[in-house]
Amino acid sequence: MKKARLVLEDGTVYEGTSFGHEEPVAGEVVFYTAMTGYPESLTDPSYEGQILVPTYPMIGNYGVPADDERDGISRFFESSRIHCSALVISDYSERYSHWNSRCSLGEWLRRERVPGIHGVDTRALARRLRERGAMLGKILFDGDDVAFRDPNAENLVARVSTREVVEYGSGRYEVILVDCGVKNNILRCLLKRDVRVRRVPWDHDFTREPHDGIFLSNGPGDPARCEATIEHVRRALEGDKPVMGICLGNQVMARAAGASTYKLKYGHRSHNQPVIRPGSDRCYITSQNHGFAIDERTLPAAWEPLFVNVNDGTNEGVRHATKPFFSAQFHPEAASGPVDTEFLFDDFIAAMAAARDNTLL
């Protein structure tokens, strides 16, 4: 195994040992605090272009599952490939054990041509990222070099979105899923609730197509770069059909309504973020992965915050005061866990049922 280095844009260098693909790569260095779920996190399109740093020290101990499919959707992964640019961990478990594992994490990274290094003090690295904020970085091997790259300067959504319309299920309600980098578990959560899903590209004009509801998916990068999506959603908000958004979909909905977004210092990436509803003392534990947030001060008069982050007071969702439009910054589908807020999918189904009943009346 070769020696490798993580070089940050401020000049800080962390030495480690390679256990993945050995080719220099650059991206945005971010940390996440989940103790489990690395196969799901690595295949989450929201991590496109990022160098991922899990703070939990032991990674790889339960290997990687087989890429089995059910109804055209992977059973265990959140997309068809690894999306992060590289993985940086503390301790790599070469011996893995799990009933569902088919290969080691290192074998998977090499097959997907994604660098991975271990032996790095990820506690010190996470602390530096908390103090300085998310930084650009690069993974280097044996004197090879590569330029720093800011993935947020690119249209990452266009890179991860579907290229064509795909249909799933045969339920009662017709849902247009705008794919900005959708996680598979969003599809799973919708399909088990009596819906038909039409998954469309991020820039697809869905406004004149028949539907009972519109779903705006998660995705990577800066929401301001989704101009086409925002314009289509803006026209959808002129109607009365239910619209639900998750993560990037939350930010796209807010921008379509007229609000603005901004980049967080180091983002929220974990499976343990607490949120509350304004006016309530009930706390929900949520899974999150985002580097941008809505500026609540810019919300139009008809809009209000739906959830707020307990740790830093940032916005975690919005809703319209009178129309069936709402969104969550966190992941109610939560793969992997927790599932405190999966009821939001039921709220979306209920909104479509109510809208259809009103139409029949």
N, C-alpha and C positions, 0 to 999 in steps of 0.2 A: 504494500500500500504506500502510495506516494505521500510525501509531506505536501500540505496545502496551506494557503494563507487567505484570510478574510481581511481585505483592506478597505477601511472606511474613508469617506471623502475628507474627513478632518485629519487624515494621516495615521489614525490608530490602526494597528495591525494585530490580528489574533492568529496564532499558529495552530494548526490542526493536522489531522491525517485523513486522507481521502478514503471513502468507502463507497463512492458512487462513480459516475462518469467523470473522466478526467479531461476536462476542456475548460479553459478560462471563460468566465461568464460575468455579466454585470446586472445590477438591478437595484431596487429599493430594499434596504434592510429593515425588516419589521419583526417584532416578537409576538408570540401568542402564548397564553398561559394554560391551555387545556392539558389535562393529564393523560387523556386518551384521544383516539380518533385521528391519528396521523394519516391513514389511507384516505379518509374523507377530506381532511384539510388539504392534503397535497393535490387532490383532484378537484378542489373547489375553484371554479373559474375566477372568483374574486381575488385570488392570489396571483393572477397572471402578472409576470414580470417582476415578482418580488423574491428576495432572498429571505427565506423563512427561518426564524429562530425560535424553536420551542423552548420554554423555560423549564419544563419538566425534565429532569436530568436523564432518565432512562428511556430511550426511544428504540423501537425495533424489536422489542421483546415478544410481541405476538405476531410477527411476520406480516405478510400481505395476503389478503384473500384472493380467490380466483375471480376472474372478470366474467362472472356468469350474468346472463340477462334474463329478464322476465318481462314479457309484453314490450320488448324493444328497449328496455331500460336496465342498466346495470343494477344488480341487486345490492352491491356493496360500495361502489364508487359513486362520486358525485358528478362525474363527467367521463369522457372517453380517454382522458390523458392527464398526466401531471401538468399543472399550470405554473407552479412557482419556478423561478430560475435556478434555485439551488436550495439545499437544506443544510443548516448549521446546527449541530447538537453537541451535548456534553458527553454522554456515554452511549455508545452504540452496542446493542445486544446482538452479537453474532449468532448466538444460539437462540432461536425463537421457538415458541411453543403455543399453539392454539389449534382447536379442532378444525378451524376453517382456513388455516394458513396454507398457501401453496408455494411461496418462495420467501426469501429474506427481503428486508427493506433494501439492502445494498444491491441485490440482484435486480430488483424492480427499478431502482434508480439508474443502474447501468443500461438496462434494456430500454428505458425511456430517454436515455442520454441526458440525465439531470445530475449535476455534481452534488456530492454530499460530503461534508467533512465533520469529523468528531474530535473530541479532545479539547474543545473550546470551552472556556469558562463563560457559559451562557448567562450566569447570574450577573457577572460583571458587564457583559455585553448588553443585557437588558437594562441594567441600571444606567448605562451610558446613553442608550436610546431614550430612556425616560427623561434624562436630564437635558440632552441635546435635541431630542426629537428624531423621528425617522430620518435616516440618512441614506445616501447612495453608497453602494459598496460593490466590490468585485471579488471573485474567487480566482486565485492564481495558483499555477503549478509550475515548479521548476523554471522560474524566470520568465515564463510566458506572461504577456500583459494584454489587457484589453481596456478600452476607454470606459469611463463611467457612463451610465445610461439612466436617464430619468424616465421610467415607464409612464408616469403620469402626464408627460408631455405628448403622449401618443394616444390615439383612439383605440384603447384596449378592448372596448366593447365590440368594435367591428371585427376584432381578431377572434373573439371567443363565441360570438353569436352564431346560431345556425345560418346556413346559406340558403335554405329552402324551407317552405312550409311543410310541417310534419304534423300528422294527426294521431291522437291517442284516444282510446276509450269509446264507449257508446252510451254514456249516461244521459240524464234528462236535460242538463243545463249545458249550453254551449259557451265555453270560455276561450277567449283569445289570450294566449300567453305570449307577451312580448319578451323575447329572449335576448336579454342583455348579458347573458352568461349564467343561465339558470342552473341551479343545483338539481340533481335528479330527485332529491327527496321532496322538492316542491311538486314535481310531477306526481310522485307517489301519493302525497297528501291530497292532491286534487282528485286523482283518479279513484281513490277509495271513497269519494263523496259524491258519487252519482253524477259525474260530469263528462263531457266530451271536450278534449283540449285540442285547440289548433295553435301549434307553436309557430310563431312567425319571426323573421329576422328583426333585428333592432330597429332598422329604418323602414320597415314595411308599413305601408299606409293601410291600416285596418279600419279606418273610421267609417267606411261605407259597407263593411262586411257584416252579416248578421251575427248577433251574439247576445248572450244574456249577461255577460260580465267581462271585464278586462282585467288581466293580471299582469303586473309589472314586476319583472324578476330582479334578482340580485345581479351584480356584475362588478367588474374591476374599474379602478381609475376614477378620473374626475367627471362628475355628472355633467359639467358644462360642455363636455365634448359630445354629448348625445343630442345635438340640436334637432335632428330629424325626429327622434323619439319624443322629445319635449314638445315639438310642434303638433305631433299627432295626438299626444295626450291632452294638450291644451284644447284641441277641438273636441275630444271625448268628454272633457269636463264641462262642456257647454250643454251636454245632454243630461240624462237622468239614469243611465245604466250604471250598475255598481262597478267601481274601480278599486282594486286593492294592490298595494305595492309592498315589496320587501327589500330592505337594504338599499341598493342603488335605486330600486323602484320607488322607495320612499323619497329620495332626493329628487328624482325625475318628476314625481307628482308635485312636490313643493315648487320646483322651478317652473313647471307648467302652470301652476296657480299664480305665480308671480313673486315667489320668495327667492332668496339667494342661498347659496351654500358656501362653505369654506373648508379648508384643509385642517384637520386636527393635528396636534403636535406629534403624537405617535400612534394615534388610532386606537380603536377598541378591537382586540382580537383575542377571544377567549370563549370558554363555555360557562362562565360564572359571573356575567355582568348583571347586577341588580337594577331593575327598572320599576317605577311606580306610575300609576295614573294620577294626573293632577286632581287634587281634591280627595284622594284616597290614600290610606296608609297601607294598602296591600302591596307587597313586593313580589315581583316575579324574577326568577333567575333565568337568564337568557344566554343564548349562543350568539356571538357577534364576530363580524369580520368587515370592518370598513375604516377608511382613512379620511373620509369627508363627512360633514354634518350640515344640517339645516340651521340657518340663522333664524331663530324663532322671532326675533324682533322685526323681521321683514315679511312675516306671514300676513296675507290680506285679511280684512276684517271678518270674512265669512269662515276663516280657517282657524283652528286651534290645535295646540299640542295634545297628542293622545297618550304618549308615554314620555317619561323623563328619566335620564340616567341618574341613579342615586349617588354614584361616585363623584361625578364632575358637573352634574346639572345640565348636560347637553341634551339636545332633542333626540327622542327615540321613536317618533312617530307623529303623524298628523291626521286630522280628519276635518271634513266639511261640517258646518253646523247644521245643515238641513238636507244635504244630498248624500247618497250612499257611497262616499269616497273616503277611504281611510288607508293608512299604511303603517308599517313598523320598520324601524331602522335595524332591529335585531332579526334573528332567524327563527320564526315560529316552527318551521319544519325541523330545525335543530338536528342535523346529522353530522357528528354524533352529539346527542343530548345537550341540554335537558329539554323536556317537552311541556314545560309549564304553560306555554302560550299557544299551543297548537289549536286551541279553541278559536283563534282568529280565522282559521279556514272555515269553521262552522258559521261564524258571523258572516263571512263572504257568501256562503251558500244561502243562508237565511235572507241576505239582502237581495240575492238574485230571485229567490222565491217570492219575496214581497213585491219586487219590481214587476215580475210576471203577473202576479195576481192583480196588481193595480192596472196593468195593461188590459187584462181581460175584463175588468170592471168598466 
